[in-house]
Amino acid sequence: MNEVLSQIEKTGIVPVVVLKNAKDAAPLAQSLLEGGLPCAEITFRTEAALESIKTIAEKFPQILLGAGTVLSAEQADRAMDSGAKFIVTPGLNPKVVEHCLKKGYTVCPGIMTPSELEQALSFGLDTVKFFPAENAGGIKMIKAISAPYPRVKFMPTGGINATNVREYLASDKTLACGGSWMVKGDLISEGNFSEVLRLTKEASLIAKEFRS
């Protein structure tokens, strides 16, 4: 496991963020830092993603910053050039994974089946995203699918919240959990960063129950 993945594991919970306006990037990052989760996955679901990554990378270098919903090699390059430290993809696109590995990027592709997991292993990866976690069987599915692959770690994302995150973090198969409940889009668009901070603090305390 490389240093970036080790840092993600220590953090325990990775806020998965959708930013519609880049002006919200800085106050969001400040809330995450103050709340005790110095990590964020900014998703390429909006046009503001790239500028948001640049802003956070420049103003908040303490935050371990990743780019999510990366669908192409070009997006991966732009994200890393803008300051991202890792790439997360919703599925396993061999071309994107191969490109990231050739460039030396830390990449965590999404998988849901043993066949996809074996494809990830064929690239030499030992950490994958499990998505959509809750819809795909949750922690029970992770435990089942991981049995033949003892060295693999998972970053489950999708449907995880403050109520069920503990059952994921309690498993030694879980590297970290991706979640958006502390960075909800409506809170960000309303500028309600005090609530983002409160929810982040709560999430950070949960993570510390399982990560020293």
PyMOL commands that place a pseudoatom at each C-alpha (Angstrom):
pseudoatom trace, name=CA, resn=MET, resi=1, chain=A, elem=C, hetatm=0, pos=[0.000, 0.000, 0.000]
pseudoatom trace, name=CA, resn=ASN, resi=2, chain=A, elem=C, hetatm=0, pos=[1.401, 3.400, -0.928]
pseudoatom trace, name=CA, resn=GLU, resi=3, chain=A, elem=C, hetatm=0, pos=[1.569, 6.500, 1.279]
pseudoatom trace, name=CA, resn=VAL, resi=4, chain=A, elem=C, hetatm=0, pos=[-1.598, 8.092, -0.126]
pseudoatom trace, name=CA, resn=LEU, resi=5, chain=A, elem=C, hetatm=0, pos=[-3.677, 5.001, 0.591]
pseudoatom trace, name=CA, resn=SER, resi=6, chain=A, elem=C, hetatm=0, pos=[-2.115, 4.742, 4.052]
pseudoatom trace, name=CA, resn=GLN, resi=7, chain=A, elem=C, hetatm=0, pos=[-3.233, 8.305, 4.787]
pseudoatom trace, name=CA, resn=ILE, resi=8, chain=A, elem=C, hetatm=0, pos=[-6.735, 7.516, 3.556]
pseudoatom trace, name=CA, resn=GLU, resi=9, chain=A, elem=C, hetatm=0, pos=[-6.845, 4.466, 5.826]
pseudoatom trace, name=CA, resn=LYS, resi=10, chain=A, elem=C, hetatm=0, pos=[-5.798, 6.548, 8.844]
pseudoatom trace, name=CA, resn=THR, resi=11, chain=A, elem=C, hetatm=0, pos=[-8.527, 9.094, 8.104]
pseudoatom trace, name=CA, resn=GLY, resi=12, chain=A, elem=C, hetatm=0, pos=[-11.177, 6.374, 7.872]
pseudoatom trace, name=CA, resn=ILE, resi=13, chain=A, elem=C, hetatm=0, pos=[-13.891, 8.442, 6.179]
pseudoatom trace, name=CA, resn=VAL, resi=14, chain=A, elem=C, hetatm=0, pos=[-13.478, 10.268, 2.879]
pseudoatom trace, name=CA, resn=PRO, resi=15, chain=A, elem=C, hetatm=0, pos=[-16.020, 13.042, 2.260]
pseudoatom trace, name=CA, resn=VAL, resi=16, chain=A, elem=C, hetatm=0, pos=[-17.314, 12.701, -1.307]
pseudoatom trace, name=CA, resn=VAL, resi=17, chain=A, elem=C, hetatm=0, pos=[-18.100, 16.206, -2.500]
pseudoatom trace, name=CA, resn=VAL, resi=18, chain=A, elem=C, hetatm=0, pos=[-20.148, 17.582, -5.381]
pseudoatom trace, name=CA, resn=LEU, resi=19, chain=A, elem=C, hetatm=0, pos=[-19.492, 21.300, -5.814]
pseudoatom trace, name=CA, resn=LYS, resi=20, chain=A, elem=C, hetatm=0, pos=[-21.702, 23.284, -8.157]
pseudoatom trace, name=CA, resn=ASN, resi=21, chain=A, elem=C, hetatm=0, pos=[-19.834, 26.535, -7.543]
pseudoatom trace, name=CA, resn=ALA, resi=22, chain=A, elem=C, hetatm=0, pos=[-16.078, 26.823, -7.027]
pseudoatom trace, name=CA, resn=LYS, resi=23, chain=A, elem=C, hetatm=0, pos=[-16.589, 29.682, -4.562]
pseudoatom trace, name=CA, resn=ASP, resi=24, chain=A, elem=C, hetatm=0, pos=[-17.767, 27.064, -2.069]
pseudoatom trace, name=CA, resn=ALA, resi=25, chain=A, elem=C, hetatm=0, pos=[-14.508, 25.111, -2.247]
pseudoatom trace, name=CA, resn=ALA, resi=26, chain=A, elem=C, hetatm=0, pos=[-12.565, 27.141, 0.312]
pseudoatom trace, name=CA, resn=PRO, resi=27, chain=A, elem=C, hetatm=0, pos=[-15.237, 27.314, 3.057]
pseudoatom trace, name=CA, resn=LEU, resi=28, chain=A, elem=C, hetatm=0, pos=[-15.954, 23.636, 2.544]
pseudoatom trace, name=CA, resn=ALA, resi=29, chain=A, elem=C, hetatm=0, pos=[-12.276, 22.754, 2.912]
pseudoatom trace, name=CA, resn=GLN, resi=30, chain=A, elem=C, hetatm=0, pos=[-12.043, 24.879, 6.047]
pseudoatom trace, name=CA, resn=SER, resi=31, chain=A, elem=C, hetatm=0, pos=[-15.013, 23.027, 7.542]
pseudoatom trace, name=CA, resn=LEU, resi=32, chain=A, elem=C, hetatm=0, pos=[-13.441, 19.655, 6.793]
pseudoatom trace, name=CA, resn=LEU, resi=33, chain=A, elem=C, hetatm=0, pos=[-10.147, 20.694, 8.370]
pseudoatom trace, name=CA, resn=GLU, resi=34, chain=A, elem=C, hetatm=0, pos=[-11.765, 22.111, 11.490]
pseudoatom trace, name=CA, resn=GLY, resi=35, chain=A, elem=C, hetatm=0, pos=[-14.043, 19.092, 11.700]
pseudoatom trace, name=CA, resn=GLY, resi=36, chain=A, elem=C, hetatm=0, pos=[-11.160, 16.633, 11.749]
pseudoatom trace, name=CA, resn=LEU, resi=37, chain=A, elem=C, hetatm=0, pos=[-11.470, 15.041, 8.311]
pseudoatom trace, name=CA, resn=PRO, resi=38, chain=A, elem=C, hetatm=0, pos=[-8.519, 16.438, 6.299]
pseudoatom trace, name=CA, resn=CYS, resi=39, chain=A, elem=C, hetatm=0, pos=[-9.460, 14.539, 3.169]
pseudoatom trace, name=CA, resn=ALA, resi=40, chain=A, elem=C, hetatm=0, pos=[-11.866, 15.064, 0.271]
pseudoatom trace, name=CA, resn=GLU, resi=41, chain=A, elem=C, hetatm=0, pos=[-12.854, 13.468, -3.005]
pseudoatom trace, name=CA, resn=ILE, resi=42, chain=A, elem=C, hetatm=0, pos=[-14.082, 16.182, -5.375]
pseudoatom trace, name=CA, resn=THR, resi=43, chain=A, elem=C, hetatm=0, pos=[-16.258, 14.552, -8.017]
pseudoatom trace, name=CA, resn=PHE, resi=44, chain=A, elem=C, hetatm=0, pos=[-16.175, 15.408, -11.706]
pseudoatom trace, name=CA, resn=ARG, resi=45, chain=A, elem=C, hetatm=0, pos=[-19.945, 15.708, -11.818]
pseudoatom trace, name=CA, resn=THR, resi=46, chain=A, elem=C, hetatm=0, pos=[-20.002, 19.472, -12.316]
pseudoatom trace, name=CA, resn=GLU, resi=47, chain=A, elem=C, hetatm=0, pos=[-18.113, 22.071, -14.307]
pseudoatom trace, name=CA, resn=ALA, resi=48, chain=A, elem=C, hetatm=0, pos=[-16.827, 23.539, -11.045]
pseudoatom trace, name=CA, resn=ALA, resi=49, chain=A, elem=C, hetatm=0, pos=[-14.840, 20.428, -10.139]
pseudoatom trace, name=CA, resn=LEU, resi=50, chain=A, elem=C, hetatm=0, pos=[-11.497, 21.357, -11.669]
pseudoatom trace, name=CA, resn=GLU, resi=51, chain=A, elem=C, hetatm=0, pos=[-11.414, 24.898, -10.311]
pseudoatom trace, name=CA, resn=SER, resi=52, chain=A, elem=C, hetatm=0, pos=[-12.499, 23.575, -6.911]
pseudoatom trace, name=CA, resn=ILE, resi=53, chain=A, elem=C, hetatm=0, pos=[-9.613, 21.109, -6.880]
pseudoatom trace, name=CA, resn=LYS, resi=54, chain=A, elem=C, hetatm=0, pos=[-7.182, 23.894, -7.778]
pseudoatom trace, name=CA, resn=THR, resi=55, chain=A, elem=C, hetatm=0, pos=[-8.523, 26.150, -5.030]
pseudoatom trace, name=CA, resn=ILE, resi=56, chain=A, elem=C, hetatm=0, pos=[-8.318, 23.531, -2.307]
pseudoatom trace, name=CA, resn=ALA, resi=57, chain=A, elem=C, hetatm=0, pos=[-4.884, 22.319, -3.426]
pseudoatom trace, name=CA, resn=GLU, resi=58, chain=A, elem=C, hetatm=0, pos=[-3.500, 25.855, -3.338]
pseudoatom trace, name=CA, resn=LYS, resi=59, chain=A, elem=C, hetatm=0, pos=[-5.154, 27.140, -0.170]
pseudoatom trace, name=CA, resn=PHE, resi=60, chain=A, elem=C, hetatm=0, pos=[-5.395, 23.961, 1.890]
pseudoatom trace, name=CA, resn=PRO, resi=61, chain=A, elem=C, hetatm=0, pos=[-2.357, 21.761, 1.199]
pseudoatom trace, name=CA, resn=GLN, resi=62, chain=A, elem=C, hetatm=0, pos=[-3.053, 19.945, 4.488]
pseudoatom trace, name=CA, resn=ILE, resi=63, chain=A, elem=C, hetatm=0, pos=[-6.039, 18.252, 2.861]
pseudoatom trace, name=CA, resn=LEU, resi=64, chain=A, elem=C, hetatm=0, pos=[-5.446, 14.957, 1.096]
pseudoatom trace, name=CA, resn=LEU, resi=65, chain=A, elem=C, hetatm=0, pos=[-7.315, 15.755, -2.086]
pseudoatom trace, name=CA, resn=GLY, resi=66, chain=A, elem=C, hetatm=0, pos=[-8.674, 13.298, -4.615]
pseudoatom trace, name=CA, resn=ALA, resi=67, chain=A, elem=C, hetatm=0, pos=[-10.743, 13.473, -7.779]
pseudoatom trace, name=CA, resn=GLY, resi=68, chain=A, elem=C, hetatm=0, pos=[-13.789, 11.236, -8.113]
pseudoatom trace, name=CA, resn=THR, resi=69, chain=A, elem=C, hetatm=0, pos=[-16.134, 10.155, -10.887]
pseudoatom trace, name=CA, resn=VAL, resi=70, chain=A, elem=C, hetatm=0, pos=[-13.140, 10.218, -13.225]
pseudoatom trace, name=CA, resn=LEU, resi=71, chain=A, elem=C, hetatm=0, pos=[-14.241, 8.734, -16.549]
pseudoatom trace, name=CA, resn=SER, resi=72, chain=A, elem=C, hetatm=0, pos=[-11.276, 9.371, -18.838]
pseudoatom trace, name=CA, resn=ALA, resi=73, chain=A, elem=C, hetatm=0, pos=[-7.503, 9.591, -18.937]
pseudoatom trace, name=CA, resn=GLU, resi=74, chain=A, elem=C, hetatm=0, pos=[-7.824, 13.265, -19.821]
pseudoatom trace, name=CA, resn=GLN, resi=75, chain=A, elem=C, hetatm=0, pos=[-9.857, 13.970, -16.678]
pseudoatom trace, name=CA, resn=ALA, resi=76, chain=A, elem=C, hetatm=0, pos=[-7.285, 12.105, -14.601]
pseudoatom trace, name=CA, resn=ASP, resi=77, chain=A, elem=C, hetatm=0, pos=[-4.470, 14.214, -16.037]
pseudoatom trace, name=CA, resn=ARG, resi=78, chain=A, elem=C, hetatm=0, pos=[-6.319, 17.476, -15.470]
pseudoatom trace, name=CA, resn=ALA, resi=79, chain=A, elem=C, hetatm=0, pos=[-7.166, 16.511, -11.902]
pseudoatom trace, name=CA, resn=MET, resi=80, chain=A, elem=C, hetatm=0, pos=[-3.611, 15.538, -11.000]
pseudoatom trace, name=CA, resn=ASP, resi=81, chain=A, elem=C, hetatm=0, pos=[-2.160, 18.600, -12.734]
pseudoatom trace, name=CA, resn=SER, resi=82, chain=A, elem=C, hetatm=0, pos=[-4.524, 20.726, -10.635]
pseudoatom trace, name=CA, resn=GLY, resi=83, chain=A, elem=C, hetatm=0, pos=[-3.367, 19.248, -7.350]
pseudoatom trace, name=CA, resn=ALA, resi=84, chain=A, elem=C, hetatm=0, pos=[-5.272, 16.015, -6.763]
pseudoatom trace, name=CA, resn=LYS, resi=85, chain=A, elem=C, hetatm=0, pos=[-3.291, 13.248, -5.073]
pseudoatom trace, name=CA, resn=PHE, resi=86, chain=A, elem=C, hetatm=0, pos=[-5.472, 10.291, -6.015]
pseudoatom trace, name=CA, resn=ILE, resi=87, chain=A, elem=C, hetatm=0, pos=[-8.046, 9.237, -8.595]
pseudoatom trace, name=CA, resn=VAL, resi=88, chain=A, elem=C, hetatm=0, pos=[-11.318, 7.411, -7.936]
pseudoatom trace, name=CA, resn=THR, resi=89, chain=A, elem=C, hetatm=0, pos=[-13.428, 5.944, -10.734]
pseudoatom trace, name=CA, resn=PRO, resi=90, chain=A, elem=C, hetatm=0, pos=[-17.040, 4.687, -10.481]
pseudoatom trace, name=CA, resn=GLY, resi=91, chain=A, elem=C, hetatm=0, pos=[-16.231, 1.541, -12.454]
pseudoatom trace, name=CA, resn=LEU, resi=92, chain=A, elem=C, hetatm=0, pos=[-13.189, -0.285, -13.743]
pseudoatom trace, name=CA, resn=ASN, resi=93, chain=A, elem=C, hetatm=0, pos=[-12.257, 1.226, -17.092]
pseudoatom trace, name=CA, resn=PRO, resi=94, chain=A, elem=C, hetatm=0, pos=[-9.070, -0.611, -18.141]
pseudoatom trace, name=CA, resn=LYS, resi=95, chain=A, elem=C, hetatm=0, pos=[-7.847, 2.302, -20.272]
pseudoatom trace, name=CA, resn=VAL, resi=96, chain=A, elem=C, hetatm=0, pos=[-8.192, 4.780, -17.423]
pseudoatom trace, name=CA, resn=VAL, resi=97, chain=A, elem=C, hetatm=0, pos=[-6.598, 2.459, -14.862]
pseudoatom trace, name=CA, resn=GLU, resi=98, chain=A, elem=C, hetatm=0, pos=[-3.695, 1.631, -17.165]
pseudoatom trace, name=CA, resn=HIS, resi=99, chain=A, elem=C, hetatm=0, pos=[-3.127, 5.313, -17.920]
pseudoatom trace, name=CA, resn=CYS, resi=100, chain=A, elem=C, hetatm=0, pos=[-3.112, 6.225, -14.225]
pseudoatom trace, name=CA, resn=LEU, resi=101, chain=A, elem=C, hetatm=0, pos=[-0.662, 3.478, -13.350]
pseudoatom trace, name=CA, resn=LYS, resi=102, chain=A, elem=C, hetatm=0, pos=[1.688, 4.443, -16.194]
pseudoatom trace, name=CA, resn=LYS, resi=103, chain=A, elem=C, hetatm=0, pos=[1.636, 8.024, -14.926]
pseudoatom trace, name=CA, resn=GLY, resi=104, chain=A, elem=C, hetatm=0, pos=[2.253, 6.916, -11.350]
pseudoatom trace, name=CA, resn=TYR, resi=105, chain=A, elem=C, hetatm=0, pos=[-1.125, 8.087, -10.075]
pseudoatom trace, name=CA, resn=THR, resi=106, chain=A, elem=C, hetatm=0, pos=[-2.768, 6.448, -7.088]
pseudoatom trace, name=CA, resn=VAL, resi=107, chain=A, elem=C, hetatm=0, pos=[-6.002, 5.088, -8.523]
pseudoatom trace, name=CA, resn=CYS, resi=108, chain=A, elem=C, hetatm=0, pos=[-8.924, 3.349, -6.840]
pseudoatom trace, name=CA, resn=PRO, resi=109, chain=A, elem=C, hetatm=0, pos=[-11.321, 1.920, -9.445]
pseudoatom trace, name=CA, resn=GLY, resi=110, chain=A, elem=C, hetatm=0, pos=[-14.886, 0.952, -8.671]
pseudoatom trace, name=CA, resn=ILE, resi=111, chain=A, elem=C, hetatm=0, pos=[-15.835, -2.730, -8.666]
pseudoatom trace, name=CA, resn=MET, resi=112, chain=A, elem=C, hetatm=0, pos=[-18.922, -4.730, -7.759]
pseudoatom trace, name=CA, resn=THR, resi=113, chain=A, elem=C, hetatm=0, pos=[-18.185, -8.326, -8.818]
pseudoatom trace, name=CA, resn=PRO, resi=114, chain=A, elem=C, hetatm=0, pos=[-15.422, -10.927, -8.437]
pseudoatom trace, name=CA, resn=SER, resi=115, chain=A, elem=C, hetatm=0, pos=[-14.633, -10.625, -12.146]
pseudoatom trace, name=CA, resn=GLU, resi=116, chain=A, elem=C, hetatm=0, pos=[-14.066, -6.882, -11.821]
pseudoatom trace, name=CA, resn=LEU, resi=117, chain=A, elem=C, hetatm=0, pos=[-11.996, -7.455, -8.713]
pseudoatom trace, name=CA, resn=GLU, resi=118, chain=A, elem=C, hetatm=0, pos=[-9.785, -9.947, -10.546]
pseudoatom trace, name=CA, resn=GLN, resi=119, chain=A, elem=C, hetatm=0, pos=[-9.362, -7.425, -13.346]
pseudoatom trace, name=CA, resn=ALA, resi=120, chain=A, elem=C, hetatm=0, pos=[-8.148, -4.889, -10.766]
pseudoatom trace, name=CA, resn=LEU, resi=121, chain=A, elem=C, hetatm=0, pos=[-5.749, -7.484, -9.367]
pseudoatom trace, name=CA, resn=SER, resi=122, chain=A, elem=C, hetatm=0, pos=[-4.381, -8.095, -12.857]
pseudoatom trace, name=CA, resn=PHE, resi=123, chain=A, elem=C, hetatm=0, pos=[-3.194, -4.457, -12.837]
pseudoatom trace, name=CA, resn=GLY, resi=124, chain=A, elem=C, hetatm=0, pos=[-1.371, -5.064, -9.558]
pseudoatom trace, name=CA, resn=LEU, resi=125, chain=A, elem=C, hetatm=0, pos=[-3.902, -3.127, -7.480]
pseudoatom trace, name=CA, resn=ASP, resi=126, chain=A, elem=C, hetatm=0, pos=[-4.677, -4.158, -3.923]
pseudoatom trace, name=CA, resn=THR, resi=127, chain=A, elem=C, hetatm=0, pos=[-7.267, -1.475, -3.115]
pseudoatom trace, name=CA, resn=VAL, resi=128, chain=A, elem=C, hetatm=0, pos=[-10.586, -0.928, -4.887]
pseudoatom trace, name=CA, resn=LYS, resi=129, chain=A, elem=C, hetatm=0, pos=[-13.729, 1.093, -4.464]
pseudoatom trace, name=CA, resn=PHE, resi=130, chain=A, elem=C, hetatm=0, pos=[-16.855, -0.979, -3.801]
pseudoatom trace, name=CA, resn=PHE, resi=131, chain=A, elem=C, hetatm=0, pos=[-19.743, 0.854, -5.448]
pseudoatom trace, name=CA, resn=PRO, resi=132, chain=A, elem=C, hetatm=0, pos=[-22.654, 1.266, -4.991]
pseudoatom trace, name=CA, resn=ALA, resi=133, chain=A, elem=C, hetatm=0, pos=[-22.012, -0.276, -1.590]
pseudoatom trace, name=CA, resn=GLU, resi=134, chain=A, elem=C, hetatm=0, pos=[-25.436, -0.510, -0.006]
pseudoatom trace, name=CA, resn=ASN, resi=135, chain=A, elem=C, hetatm=0, pos=[-27.254, -1.435, -3.209]
pseudoatom trace, name=CA, resn=ALA, resi=136, chain=A, elem=C, hetatm=0, pos=[-24.639, -4.084, -3.979]
pseudoatom trace, name=CA, resn=GLY, resi=137, chain=A, elem=C, hetatm=0, pos=[-25.009, -5.953, -0.697]
pseudoatom trace, name=CA, resn=GLY, resi=138, chain=A, elem=C, hetatm=0, pos=[-23.148, -3.794, 1.792]
pseudoatom trace, name=CA, resn=ILE, resi=139, chain=A, elem=C, hetatm=0, pos=[-20.588, -5.098, 4.233]
pseudoatom trace, name=CA, resn=LYS, resi=140, chain=A, elem=C, hetatm=0, pos=[-21.909, -8.662, 3.908]
pseudoatom trace, name=CA, resn=MET, resi=141, chain=A, elem=C, hetatm=0, pos=[-21.095, -8.621, 0.206]
pseudoatom trace, name=CA, resn=ILE, resi=142, chain=A, elem=C, hetatm=0, pos=[-17.641, -7.183, 0.875]
pseudoatom trace, name=CA, resn=LYS, resi=143, chain=A, elem=C, hetatm=0, pos=[-16.877, -9.968, 3.331]
pseudoatom trace, name=CA, resn=ALA, resi=144, chain=A, elem=C, hetatm=0, pos=[-18.151, -12.587, 0.900]
pseudoatom trace, name=CA, resn=ILE, resi=145, chain=A, elem=C, hetatm=0, pos=[-16.397, -11.255, -2.166]
pseudoatom trace, name=CA, resn=SER, resi=146, chain=A, elem=C, hetatm=0, pos=[-13.121, -10.703, -0.332]
pseudoatom trace, name=CA, resn=ALA, resi=147, chain=A, elem=C, hetatm=0, pos=[-12.782, -14.217, 1.055]
pseudoatom trace, name=CA, resn=PRO, resi=148, chain=A, elem=C, hetatm=0, pos=[-10.694, -15.586, -1.872]
pseudoatom trace, name=CA, resn=TYR, resi=149, chain=A, elem=C, hetatm=0, pos=[-8.626, -12.365, -1.995]
pseudoatom trace, name=CA, resn=PRO, resi=150, chain=A, elem=C, hetatm=0, pos=[-7.241, -11.803, 1.510]
pseudoatom trace, name=CA, resn=ARG, resi=151, chain=A, elem=C, hetatm=0, pos=[-4.845, -8.985, 0.605]
pseudoatom trace, name=CA, resn=VAL, resi=152, chain=A, elem=C, hetatm=0, pos=[-7.479, -6.736, -0.982]
pseudoatom trace, name=CA, resn=LYS, resi=153, chain=A, elem=C, hetatm=0, pos=[-8.832, -3.653, 0.798]
pseudoatom trace, name=CA, resn=PHE, resi=154, chain=A, elem=C, hetatm=0, pos=[-12.090, -1.937, -0.113]
pseudoatom trace, name=CA, resn=MET, resi=155, chain=A, elem=C, hetatm=0, pos=[-13.297, 1.661, -0.047]
pseudoatom trace, name=CA, resn=PRO, resi=156, chain=A, elem=C, hetatm=0, pos=[-17.082, 1.227, 0.043]
pseudoatom trace, name=CA, resn=THR, resi=157, chain=A, elem=C, hetatm=0, pos=[-19.078, 4.190, -1.237]
pseudoatom trace, name=CA, resn=GLY, resi=158, chain=A, elem=C, hetatm=0, pos=[-22.774, 4.647, -1.952]
pseudoatom trace, name=CA, resn=GLY, resi=159, chain=A, elem=C, hetatm=0, pos=[-25.546, 4.717, 0.603]
pseudoatom trace, name=CA, resn=ILE, resi=160, chain=A, elem=C, hetatm=0, pos=[-23.183, 4.983, 3.558]
pseudoatom trace, name=CA, resn=ASN, resi=161, chain=A, elem=C, hetatm=0, pos=[-24.209, 7.339, 6.345]
pseudoatom trace, name=CA, resn=ALA, resi=162, chain=A, elem=C, hetatm=0, pos=[-23.744, 8.066, 10.043]
pseudoatom trace, name=CA, resn=THR, resi=163, chain=A, elem=C, hetatm=0, pos=[-26.064, 5.193, 10.927]
pseudoatom trace, name=CA, resn=ASN, resi=164, chain=A, elem=C, hetatm=0, pos=[-24.363, 2.353, 9.047]
pseudoatom trace, name=CA, resn=VAL, resi=165, chain=A, elem=C, hetatm=0, pos=[-20.749, 3.535, 8.658]
pseudoatom trace, name=CA, resn=ARG, resi=166, chain=A, elem=C, hetatm=0, pos=[-19.588, 1.802, 11.838]
pseudoatom trace, name=CA, resn=GLU, resi=167, chain=A, elem=C, hetatm=0, pos=[-20.394, -1.664, 10.480]
pseudoatom trace, name=CA, resn=TYR, resi=168, chain=A, elem=C, hetatm=0, pos=[-18.134, -0.952, 7.520]
pseudoatom trace, name=CA, resn=LEU, resi=169, chain=A, elem=C, hetatm=0, pos=[-15.284, 0.548, 9.540]
pseudoatom trace, name=CA, resn=ALA, resi=170, chain=A, elem=C, hetatm=0, pos=[-15.356, -2.392, 11.951]
pseudoatom trace, name=CA, resn=SER, resi=171, chain=A, elem=C, hetatm=0, pos=[-14.238, -4.726, 9.152]
pseudoatom trace, name=CA, resn=ASP, resi=172, chain=A, elem=C, hetatm=0, pos=[-10.544, -5.253, 8.498]
pseudoatom trace, name=CA, resn=LYS, resi=173, chain=A, elem=C, hetatm=0, pos=[-11.439, -5.386, 4.801]
pseudoatom trace, name=CA, resn=THR, resi=174, chain=A, elem=C, hetatm=0, pos=[-12.365, -1.696, 4.805]
pseudoatom trace, name=CA, resn=LEU, resi=175, chain=A, elem=C, hetatm=0, pos=[-9.618, 0.773, 3.959]
pseudoatom trace, name=CA, resn=ALA, resi=176, chain=A, elem=C, hetatm=0, pos=[-11.968, 3.730, 4.457]
pseudoatom trace, name=CA, resn=CYS, resi=177, chain=A, elem=C, hetatm=0, pos=[-15.559, 4.671, 3.694]
pseudoatom trace, name=CA, resn=GLY, resi=178, chain=A, elem=C, hetatm=0, pos=[-16.609, 7.243, 1.140]
pseudoatom trace, name=CA, resn=GLY, resi=179, chain=A, elem=C, hetatm=0, pos=[-19.624, 9.263, 2.147]
pseudoatom trace, name=CA, resn=SER, resi=180, chain=A, elem=C, hetatm=0, pos=[-21.446, 12.493, 1.430]
pseudoatom trace, name=CA, resn=TRP, resi=181, chain=A, elem=C, hetatm=0, pos=[-23.792, 12.818, 4.406]
pseudoatom trace, name=CA, resn=MET, resi=182, chain=A, elem=C, hetatm=0, pos=[-21.578, 15.467, 6.043]
pseudoatom trace, name=CA, resn=VAL, resi=183, chain=A, elem=C, hetatm=0, pos=[-21.184, 17.441, 2.787]
pseudoatom trace, name=CA, resn=LYS, resi=184, chain=A, elem=C, hetatm=0, pos=[-24.718, 17.372, 1.425]
pseudoatom trace, name=CA, resn=GLY, resi=185, chain=A, elem=C, hetatm=0, pos=[-25.284, 19.441, -1.680]
pseudoatom trace, name=CA, resn=ASP, resi=186, chain=A, elem=C, hetatm=0, pos=[-28.128, 21.476, -0.203]
pseudoatom trace, name=CA, resn=LEU, resi=187, chain=A, elem=C, hetatm=0, pos=[-26.028, 22.475, 2.807]
pseudoatom trace, name=CA, resn=ILE, resi=188, chain=A, elem=C, hetatm=0, pos=[-23.217, 23.639, 0.552]
pseudoatom trace, name=CA, resn=SER, resi=189, chain=A, elem=C, hetatm=0, pos=[-25.476, 25.525, -1.856]
pseudoatom trace, name=CA, resn=GLU, resi=190, chain=A, elem=C, hetatm=0, pos=[-27.170, 27.248, 1.105]
pseudoatom trace, name=CA, resn=GLY, resi=191, chain=A, elem=C, hetatm=0, pos=[-23.804, 28.204, 2.544]
pseudoatom trace, name=CA, resn=ASN, resi=192, chain=A, elem=C, hetatm=0, pos=[-24.615, 26.320, 5.735]
pseudoatom trace, name=CA, resn=PHE, resi=193, chain=A, elem=C, hetatm=0, pos=[-21.022, 25.430, 6.531]
pseudoatom trace, name=CA, resn=SER, resi=194, chain=A, elem=C, hetatm=0, pos=[-21.671, 25.477, 10.262]
pseudoatom trace, name=CA, resn=GLU, resi=195, chain=A, elem=C, hetatm=0, pos=[-23.836, 22.387, 9.755]
pseudoatom trace, name=CA, resn=VAL, resi=196, chain=A, elem=C, hetatm=0, pos=[-21.189, 20.850, 7.485]
pseudoatom trace, name=CA, resn=LEU, resi=197, chain=A, elem=C, hetatm=0, pos=[-18.715, 21.427, 10.308]
pseudoatom trace, name=CA, resn=ARG, resi=198, chain=A, elem=C, hetatm=0, pos=[-21.007, 19.850, 12.888]
pseudoatom trace, name=CA, resn=LEU, resi=199, chain=A, elem=C, hetatm=0, pos=[-21.622, 16.764, 10.765]
pseudoatom trace, name=CA, resn=THR, resi=200, chain=A, elem=C, hetatm=0, pos=[-17.926, 16.500, 9.922]
pseudoatom trace, name=CA, resn=LYS, resi=201, chain=A, elem=C, hetatm=0, pos=[-17.018, 16.557, 13.605]
pseudoatom trace, name=CA, resn=GLU, resi=202, chain=A, elem=C, hetatm=0, pos=[-19.508, 13.772, 14.237]
pseudoatom trace, name=CA, resn=ALA, resi=203, chain=A, elem=C, hetatm=0, pos=[-18.088, 11.713, 11.373]
pseudoatom trace, name=CA, resn=SER, resi=204, chain=A, elem=C, hetatm=0, pos=[-14.549, 12.325, 12.574]
pseudoatom trace, name=CA, resn=LEU, resi=205, chain=A, elem=C, hetatm=0, pos=[-15.411, 11.022, 16.044]
pseudoatom trace, name=CA, resn=ILE, resi=206, chain=A, elem=C, hetatm=0, pos=[-16.912, 7.890, 14.493]
pseudoatom trace, name=CA, resn=ALA, resi=207, chain=A, elem=C, hetatm=0, pos=[-13.783, 7.342, 12.423]
pseudoatom trace, name=CA, resn=LYS, resi=208, chain=A, elem=C, hetatm=0, pos=[-11.599, 7.712, 15.510]
pseudoatom trace, name=CA, resn=GLU, resi=209, chain=A, elem=C, hetatm=0, pos=[-13.459, 4.849, 17.154]
pseudoatom trace, name=CA, resn=PHE, resi=210, chain=A, elem=C, hetatm=0, pos=[-11.821, 2.586, 14.562]
pseudoatom trace, name=CA, resn=ARG, resi=211, chain=A, elem=C, hetatm=0, pos=[-8.703, 4.504, 13.472]
pseudoatom trace, name=CA, resn=SER, resi=212, chain=A, elem=C, hetatm=0, pos=[-6.007, 5.719, 15.839]
for i in range(1, 212): cmd.bond("trace and resi %d" % i, "trace and resi %d" % (i + 1))
show_as sticks, trace
zoom trace
